Amino acid sequence: MKSQHLLLMVSLVCTSAWANEDISKVNGRISAEAGQSYGALDTVNGSIEIGAGAQTKSVETVNGSIQIGERARTGGVSTVNGAITLGQKVVVSGGLETVNGSILVERGSQISGGVETVNGSIGLVETELGKGIETVNGDITVGVGSHVHGGIEVTKPNFSLSFKPSRKPRVVIGPNAVVDGQLQFEREVSLYVHRTARIGAVSGATARSFDSDVAPKD
């Protein structure tokens, strides 16, 4: 009987230790099970999926999307070619970054860092963002009830990084959203700000006010 208890204890200790180890791959998908704890997750060619309530350190891939379930907790999240999607009430200790892909954060999530893309849209819904938002060619929606503690910057295209045809990004600050910092635009954008939103100083664009739930079309 004692030996059985000892084996069970050893098994539990080993499981706990393995669960907190890093997972690193070159080719292949990584899946973090719901409610489990992990170290850093890293792959080159493959997507990463994190289940609801899981805890991880940094999450990185090069060619692949990253999907994070509700109430999960992670370190910084980054990919090069792929989208980043966060469910509700996710906590990220760091930022979200992609080059070619969109970023979507659902309501109740908290991001301590910033959000950055080159070619990809950014959407926040009732999200607390500790720093700012930066993009080159992506549309930005700071959705209802979101709070961006930094600013917003849309930079000029660098053609050594982006080969997409030039287009005018669309920036929407939704109902009851707050952007504490400056809104700086180095290129032409369409900027819509809901009348209940609060923003910092704007340079490089003229804000158009709207009252409806959804911003007008360009």
DRENDO-1510 file (C-alpha; in Angstrom, 1 decimal, always signed):
<recs>
REC; n; res; u; v; w
REC; 1; MET; +0.0; +0.0; +0.0 .
REC; 2; LYS; +2.8; +2.4; +0.9 .
REC; 3; SER; +4.6; +1.6; -2.3 .
REC; 4; GLN; +1.4; +2.5; -4.3 .
REC; 5; HIS; +1.1; +5.9; -2.5 .
REC; 6; LEU; +4.8; +6.5; -3.2 .
REC; 7; LEU; +4.4; +5.8; -6.9 .
REC; 8; LEU; +1.4; +8.1; -7.0 .
REC; 9; MET; +3.3; +10.9; -5.3 .
REC; 10; VAL; +6.2; +10.5; -7.7 .
REC; 11; SER; +3.9; +10.5; -10.7 .
REC; 12; LEU; +2.2; +13.7; -9.5 .
REC; 13; VAL; +5.5; +15.4; -9.0 .
REC; 14; CYS; +6.8; +14.4; -12.4 .
REC; 15; THR; +3.6; +15.5; -14.1 .
REC; 16; SER; +3.8; +18.9; -12.5 .
REC; 17; ALA; +7.5; +19.3; -13.4 .
REC; 18; TRP; +6.9; +18.3; -17.0 .
REC; 19; ALA; +3.9; +20.5; -17.3 .
REC; 20; ASN; +6.0; +23.6; -16.5 .
REC; 21; GLU; +8.8; +22.8; -19.0 .
REC; 22; ASP; +9.3; +24.7; -22.2 .
REC; 23; ILE; +8.1; +23.3; -25.5 .
REC; 24; SER; +10.2; +24.0; -28.5 .
REC; 25; LYS; +9.8; +22.7; -32.1 .
REC; 26; VAL; +11.0; +23.4; -35.6 .
REC; 27; ASN; +8.2; +21.9; -37.6 .
REC; 28; GLY; +4.9; +21.2; -35.9 .
REC; 29; ARG; +1.9; +22.5; -34.1 .
REC; 30; ILE; +1.9; +23.1; -30.3 .
REC; 31; SER; -1.2; +22.6; -28.2 .
REC; 32; ALA; -1.4; +23.7; -24.6 .
REC; 33; GLU; -4.2; +21.9; -22.8 .
REC; 34; ALA; -6.9; +23.8; -20.9 .
REC; 35; GLY; -6.1; +24.5; -17.3 .
REC; 36; GLN; -2.5; +23.2; -17.4 .
REC; 37; SER; +0.8; +25.2; -16.8 .
REC; 38; TYR; +3.7; +25.4; -19.2 .
REC; 39; GLY; +6.9; +27.2; -19.8 .
REC; 40; ALA; +7.7; +29.0; -23.0 .
REC; 41; LEU; +6.1; +27.8; -26.2 .
REC; 42; ASP; +8.2; +28.1; -29.4 .
REC; 43; THR; +7.9; +26.7; -32.9 .
REC; 44; VAL; +9.1; +27.8; -36.3 .
REC; 45; ASN; +6.6; +26.2; -38.8 .
REC; 46; GLY; +3.4; +25.6; -37.0 .
REC; 47; SER; +0.4; +27.1; -35.2 .
REC; 48; ILE; +0.1; +27.4; -31.4 .
REC; 49; GLU; -3.2; +26.8; -29.6 .
REC; 50; ILE; -3.6; +27.5; -25.9 .
REC; 51; GLY; -6.6; +26.1; -24.1 .
REC; 52; ALA; -8.9; +27.9; -21.7 .
REC; 53; GLY; -7.4; +28.7; -18.3 .
REC; 54; ALA; -3.9; +27.5; -19.3 .
REC; 55; GLN; -0.8; +29.3; -18.1 .
REC; 56; THR; +2.4; +29.8; -20.2 .
REC; 57; LYS; +5.4; +31.9; -20.5 .
REC; 58; SER; +6.3; +33.5; -23.8 .
REC; 59; VAL; +4.5; +32.3; -27.0 .
REC; 60; GLU; +6.4; +32.5; -30.3 .
REC; 61; THR; +6.1; +31.1; -33.8 .
REC; 62; VAL; +7.3; +32.2; -37.2 .
REC; 63; ASN; +4.9; +30.7; -39.7 .
REC; 64; GLY; +1.7; +30.0; -38.0 .
REC; 65; SER; -1.3; +31.5; -36.1 .
REC; 66; ILE; -1.7; +31.8; -32.4 .
REC; 67; GLN; -5.0; +31.2; -30.7 .
REC; 68; ILE; -5.4; +31.7; -26.9 .
REC; 69; GLY; -8.5; +30.5; -25.1 .
REC; 70; GLU; -10.5; +32.5; -22.5 .
REC; 71; ARG; -9.0; +33.2; -19.1 .
REC; 72; ALA; -5.6; +31.9; -20.1 .
REC; 73; ARG; -2.4; +33.7; -18.8 .
REC; 74; THR; +0.7; +34.1; -21.0 .
REC; 75; GLY; +3.9; +36.0; -21.5 .
REC; 76; GLY; +4.5; +38.0; -24.6 .
REC; 77; VAL; +3.0; +36.7; -27.9 .
REC; 78; SER; +4.6; +37.0; -31.3 .
REC; 79; THR; +4.4; +35.6; -34.8 .
REC; 80; VAL; +5.7; +36.7; -38.2 .
REC; 81; ASN; +3.2; +35.1; -40.7 .
REC; 82; GLY; +0.0; +34.5; -38.9 .
REC; 83; ALA; -2.9; +35.9; -36.9 .
REC; 84; ILE; -3.1; +36.3; -33.1 .
REC; 85; THR; -6.5; +35.7; -31.5 .
REC; 86; LEU; -7.3; +36.1; -27.8 .
REC; 87; GLY; -10.5; +34.9; -26.1 .
REC; 88; GLN; -12.3; +36.7; -23.3 .
REC; 89; LYS; -10.5; +37.6; -20.0 .
REC; 90; VAL; -7.0; +36.6; -21.2 .
REC; 91; VAL; -4.1; +38.1; -19.3 .
REC; 92; VAL; -0.8; +38.7; -21.2 .
REC; 93; SER; +2.3; +39.8; -19.4 .
REC; 94; GLY; +3.9; +41.5; -22.4 .
REC; 95; GLY; +2.9; +42.6; -25.9 .
REC; 96; LEU; +1.3; +41.1; -29.0 .
REC; 97; GLU; +3.3; +41.3; -32.2 .
REC; 98; THR; +2.9; +40.1; -35.8 .
REC; 99; VAL; +4.1; +41.1; -39.2 .
REC; 100; ASN; +1.7; +39.6; -41.7 .
REC; 101; GLY; -1.5; +38.8; -39.8 .
REC; 102; SER; -4.3; +40.3; -37.8 .
REC; 103; ILE; -4.7; +40.7; -34.0 .
REC; 104; LEU; -8.0; +40.4; -32.3 .
REC; 105; VAL; -8.6; +40.7; -28.5 .
REC; 106; GLU; -11.9; +39.8; -27.0 .
REC; 107; ARG; -13.6; +41.6; -24.1 .
REC; 108; GLY; -12.2; +41.6; -20.6 .
REC; 109; SER; -8.6; +40.9; -21.6 .
REC; 110; GLN; -5.6; +42.7; -20.1 .
REC; 111; ILE; -2.3; +43.2; -22.1 .
REC; 112; SER; +0.5; +44.8; -20.1 .
REC; 113; GLY; +2.5; +45.6; -23.3 .
REC; 114; GLY; +1.6; +47.1; -26.7 .
REC; 115; VAL; +0.2; +45.7; -29.9 .
REC; 116; GLU; +2.1; +45.9; -33.2 .
REC; 117; THR; +1.5; +44.7; -36.8 .
REC; 118; VAL; +2.9; +45.7; -40.2 .
REC; 119; ASN; +0.3; +44.2; -42.5 .
REC; 120; GLY; -2.7; +43.2; -40.5 .
REC; 121; SER; -5.7; +44.7; -38.8 .
REC; 122; ILE; -5.9; +45.3; -35.0 .
REC; 123; GLY; -9.2; +44.9; -33.0 .
REC; 124; LEU; -9.7; +45.4; -29.3 .
REC; 125; VAL; -13.0; +44.8; -27.5 .
REC; 126; GLU; -13.3; +46.0; -23.9 .
REC; 127; THR; -9.6; +45.5; -23.6 .
REC; 128; GLU; -7.1; +47.1; -21.2 .
REC; 129; LEU; -3.8; +47.8; -23.1 .
REC; 130; GLY; -0.8; +48.8; -21.0 .
REC; 131; LYS; +1.1; +50.5; -23.8 .
REC; 132; GLY; +0.3; +51.7; -27.4 .
REC; 133; ILE; -0.7; +50.5; -30.8 .
REC; 134; GLU; +1.5; +50.6; -33.9 .
REC; 135; THR; +1.0; +49.5; -37.5 .
REC; 136; VAL; +1.9; +50.4; -41.1 .
REC; 137; ASN; -0.8; +49.1; -43.3 .
REC; 138; GLY; -3.4; +47.7; -40.9 .
REC; 139; ASP; -6.8; +49.0; -39.9 .
REC; 140; ILE; -7.2; +49.7; -36.1 .
REC; 141; THR; -10.4; +49.4; -34.1 .
REC; 142; VAL; -10.2; +50.4; -30.4 .
REC; 143; GLY; -13.6; +48.9; -29.7 .
REC; 144; VAL; -16.3; +49.7; -27.1 .
REC; 145; GLY; -15.0; +50.2; -23.6 .
REC; 146; SER; -11.3; +49.6; -24.4 .
REC; 147; HIS; -8.6; +51.6; -22.7 .
REC; 148; VAL; -5.2; +52.1; -24.4 .
REC; 149; HIS; -2.7; +53.6; -21.9 .
REC; 150; GLY; -0.3; +54.5; -24.6 .
REC; 151; GLY; -0.9; +56.1; -28.0 .
REC; 152; ILE; -1.5; +55.1; -31.6 .
REC; 153; GLU; +1.0; +55.3; -34.4 .
REC; 154; VAL; +0.6; +54.6; -38.0 .
REC; 155; THR; +4.0; +54.8; -39.7 .
REC; 156; LYS; +5.1; +55.3; -43.3 .
REC; 157; PRO; +5.5; +52.1; -45.3 .
REC; 158; ASN; +9.0; +50.7; -45.6 .
REC; 159; PHE; +9.0; +49.0; -49.0 .
REC; 160; SER; +11.9; +46.8; -48.0 .
REC; 161; LEU; +9.4; +45.2; -45.5 .
REC; 162; SER; +6.1; +45.6; -47.2 .
REC; 163; PHE; +5.3; +45.0; -50.9 .
REC; 164; LYS; +1.5; +45.4; -50.6 .
REC; 165; PRO; -0.1; +48.2; -52.7 .
REC; 166; SER; -0.5; +51.5; -50.8 .
REC; 167; ARG; -4.0; +51.8; -49.1 .
REC; 168; LYS; -5.4; +54.2; -46.6 .
REC; 169; PRO; -5.7; +52.5; -43.2 .
REC; 170; ARG; -9.0; +53.0; -41.3 .
REC; 171; VAL; -8.7; +53.9; -37.6 .
REC; 172; VAL; -11.9; +53.7; -35.4 .
REC; 173; ILE; -12.1; +54.7; -31.7 .
REC; 174; GLY; -15.4; +53.3; -30.5 .
REC; 175; PRO; -18.0; +54.1; -27.9 .
REC; 176; ASN; -16.6; +54.8; -24.4 .
REC; 177; ALA; -13.1; +53.9; -25.5 .
REC; 178; VAL; -10.1; +55.8; -24.2 .
REC; 179; VAL; -6.7; +56.4; -25.7 .
REC; 180; ASP; -4.4; +58.2; -23.3 .
REC; 181; GLY; -1.5; +59.0; -25.6 .
REC; 182; GLN; -1.0; +60.8; -28.8 .
REC; 183; LEU; -2.5; +59.6; -32.1 .
REC; 184; GLN; +0.4; +60.1; -34.7 .
REC; 185; PHE; -0.1; +59.4; -38.4 .
REC; 186; GLU; +2.8; +59.5; -40.8 .
REC; 187; ARG; +0.6; +58.6; -43.7 .
REC; 188; GLU; -3.0; +59.4; -44.7 .
REC; 189; VAL; -5.7; +57.5; -42.7 .
REC; 190; SER; -9.4; +57.6; -42.2 .
REC; 191; LEU; -9.9; +58.5; -38.5 .
REC; 192; TYR; -13.3; +58.1; -36.8 .
REC; 193; VAL; -13.9; +58.9; -33.1 .
REC; 194; HIS; -17.1; +58.2; -31.3 .
REC; 195; ARG; -18.5; +61.2; -29.4 .
REC; 196; THR; -18.3; +59.3; -26.1 .
REC; 197; ALA; -14.6; +58.3; -26.6 .
REC; 198; ARG; -11.6; +60.2; -25.1 .
REC; 199; ILE; -8.3; +60.5; -27.0 .
REC; 200; GLY; -5.0; +62.4; -26.8 .
REC; 201; ALA; -3.7; +64.9; -29.3 .
REC; 202; VAL; -3.9; +64.0; -33.0 .
REC; 203; SER; -1.3; +64.8; -35.6 .
REC; 204; GLY; -1.4; +64.0; -39.3 .
REC; 205; ALA; -5.1; +63.4; -39.6 .
REC; 206; THR; -8.5; +65.0; -39.0 .
REC; 207; ALA; -10.9; +63.1; -36.7 .
REC; 208; ARG; -14.4; +62.6; -37.8 .
REC; 209; SER; -17.0; +62.3; -35.1 .
REC; 210; PHE; -19.8; +59.7; -35.1 .
REC; 211; ASP; -22.7; +58.8; -32.8 .
REC; 212; SER; -23.8; +55.4; -34.1 .
REC; 213; ASP; -22.7; +52.0; -32.8 .
REC; 214; VAL; -20.6; +51.4; -35.9 .
REC; 215; ALA; -18.4; +54.0; -37.7 .
REC; 216; PRO; -19.6; +55.2; -41.1 .
REC; 217; LYS; -18.1; +53.6; -44.2 .
REC; 218; ASP; -15.4; +55.6; -46.0 .
</recs>
